[in-house]
Amino acid sequence: MVRVLGIDTSLRSTGFGVVEAEGNRLRAIEHGHLPMAARLRHSACLAGISDGLTDVITRTRPDAVAIEGAFFFKNVRTAMVLGEARGAAICACARLGLPIFEYAPRRVKQAIVGFGGASKEQVRKMVMALVALREEPQEDAGDALALAICHLHTRTGISAANVVQV
């Protein structure tokens, strides 16, 4: 049995999703997002991300973490803010001794749908099918679940083609 925490970082709504794999069965343990109010100072949001993820990790006890890798931004300010949010998330995970793996968005889409150019909607629907969710997850939580599934596919050989539906 392997349990992976996927994290989709942003300053105002960091998504998380914990997926467990046992054999060829995938199960969503917990998913959600850490909303940060617009009135909160930047530093308070970073602390909230770290504290929120520490709580999720303590509760769900994952074996590893999958996070979206940094990618190119035209807007330097956006890149800096996302980098700081990623840093807060990575620090929380590292502080608790978890190994952290990064995946490019295209790689995640490829692992979930089989096509690196898949739409967010296609990815979300496939995630729902793979972990047997009845309701569509919040967008950031769905992206985080996809990251966790991508890691399981990459590191354990579990793929969408051979997942057993529960």
N, C-alpha and C positions, 0 to 999 in steps of 0.2 A: 504494500500500500504506500502510495506517495501522495503528498498533499502540497499543492503549490498556491502561493498567493500571487495574483496578477495585480499590477498597479498601473492605472492610467492617470498620470499626474497633470494637474493644472492648479493654479493658485486658488480659484474659487470653487472647484468641484473635483476633487481627486476621487477617482473610482477605484474600487477594490473588489476582487472576486477570488474566492478560495475554491479550488477544484481538487477533488480527490480521485485518484485512479487506483483501481484494484483490478488486476488482470486487464481485460478490455472494457471495463465499465468505468464511466466517468460520472461523477456526482458533484453538483454544486453544493458546497457546505454553507457558504454565506456570501452575500454580495450586497453592495450598496455604494454610497458615495459620501464623501465628507464635505458638506456644503459650508462655505465660508461667506458670511454676510458681506455685502458691498461696503458697509460702513467700517469693517474691521481694517486695522492697519495691516500693511504688508507683512510686517514681522509677526503679528498675531496669527495671520493665516499660515505662515510657515510653521509656527509652533503648533497650531491646530492640526496640520498635516502630520507632523511627527507624533504628536500625542495620540491622534486618532488611529494611526497605523500601528503604533505600539499596543494600543488596546486590542485591535483586530488580531495582531500576531499573538498576543498573550491568550486570547480567547480561543483561537482556531489552531494554533500550533503547527504552522506550515513547515515543510522541510526545505523549501527553496522559494525564491522570489523571482518573478518575471516582470520586467518593466520595459516600457517603450524606450528605445534608444533615441539619442538626440538626433535631430535632423535639421536640414537647412531652413533658415527663416530669412526672409527679405527684411523684416523689421527687427532690428537689433534689440529693442526694448522687449518685444515679445519673447525673443530667444533668451534674454537674461532672466525674465520672470519665470519662464518655464524651467530654465536651468536651476534656479533657486528652489523651485517646488520639487524638482527631481532630487536635488541635493538633500532636502529635508526628508524626503521619503527614503532615499538610499541610506542616509545616516540612521534613521530609526531602525531599518532592517539590519544594518551592519552592527549597530549597538547590541542587538539581540543575537548576533552570531550567525545570521542566515546568509547562505550563498546567494548572490544576486546575478541574474542573467539578463542581458539586454537583447531586444529583438526589434528589427526595423518594421515599420508598419506594413510594408509589402510582404515581408516574411510571415507576419501574423496572418494576413489575408490568404496567403498561399497555403498555410498549414490548416486553416479552418475551411476554406471554400475550394482550394485547389487552384486558385487563380489570383495572382498578386494584384490585379486591377479590379478586384471585386468591390462592390459598393458596401457602404457601412450597413445598409439594410440587409444585404445578402449575408454578411458576416453575422449580424445579430440574429437572424432567423436560424442560421446553422448552429450558432452557439446554443440557442434555445433547444434545438433538436438534440444536440450532442449531450447536454446535461439535463435533458427532460424538464425544462422550465415550462410552466403553463402560461405564465404572464411575461410579457416583454420586459427585460430589465431596463432600468434607467440607463441612458446612453453611455455615461462614463463607466458604470458598473458592467455593462455589456462588453465594452472595450477591454476592461480589466479581466473579465472571464475569458475573453478570446486570447489574451496574453498568457494566462495560466494554461489554457488548452494547448497553445502553441508550444510552450515549454515542455509539456508532457509529450506532445508529438515528437518534438526534436530530441529530447533526452531519453525517452523510454520506448520510442517506436510506436506508440499508440497513435493511430491516424484516424481521420474521419471515416475512412473506408472500412476499418475493422472494429469500430466502437459498437459494443452491444447495447442496445436500448434497454433501459430498465423499466 
